[in-house]
Amino acid sequence: MKEQVIAVLEKVRPSLQADGGDVELVEVTEEGIVAVRLKGACGSCPMSTMTLKMGIERALKEQVPGVKEVIRVD
């Protein structure tokens, strides 16, 4: 599952980088929890929660079977 998560993050990364941010994969658990770190402008943006849930989490749930939730770590 980790390889699939990485592949999806590579697809969403250009959108984040266009706004001065980025995403880093921290961990994928057996339970389907994906931990990521938002970097650059995404790390301090007030809209980062929406980016995380409506963008990254939605894409991962749609494209990677078994992903249950995406959480942000600092």
N, C-alpha and C positions, 0 to 999 in steps of 0.2 A: 504494500500500500504506500510506503514511503516514496518509492520511485514515481508513482502516479501523482502523489501530492506535489512533488518537486516539479513535475511536468506542467501541472496546472498553474503553479505559482510562476513559472517561467512565462506562461501566457498572459497573466495579469500584471506582471512586473512592468512592462513598458508603459502602461497607463499610470502606474504609481510614479515611475521615474519622470514622466512628462510633467508631473506636478512637483517635482523636487523630492520625492520620497522613494521608499523601497520597502521590501518585506524580506525577512530572514526566517527560514524555518528553524525552529528550536527543537521540536520533538513531535513525534507521532506515536501515540500510545496504542496498546492493544485494544483499548476500549473505543477507539475511533475519535479521540480528542487530538486536535492538531494545535500545537502551541507555536505562535509566531511572534516575532519582534518587528514592530513598525519602526522604520528608520528615516532619518532626514526630516523633511517637512511633514511626513505622515506621523511621525512620533509626537509632534506637538500640536497637530491640527485639531480644532474642536470637532471636526467631522470624522475623525479617525474611527470612532465606534461604528458609524454608518458604513464607512469604507470596509471595515473588518467584517461586519455582519452581512450587509447587503451586497458587497462585492466579492470579497475573498471567500467567506463562508459559503455563500450561495453557489459560487463557481465550483468549489470543492465538493459540496454535497451533490451537485448535479453530475459531476464527472468522475467522482471517485466513490465507488460503493464502500460502505462501511464508515465513512466520515460522519460523525454525529454532531460535532461542535468544533468551532475554531475559537481559541482563546488567545488573548494578548498577554505577553509577559514583557517585563521591562528589564 
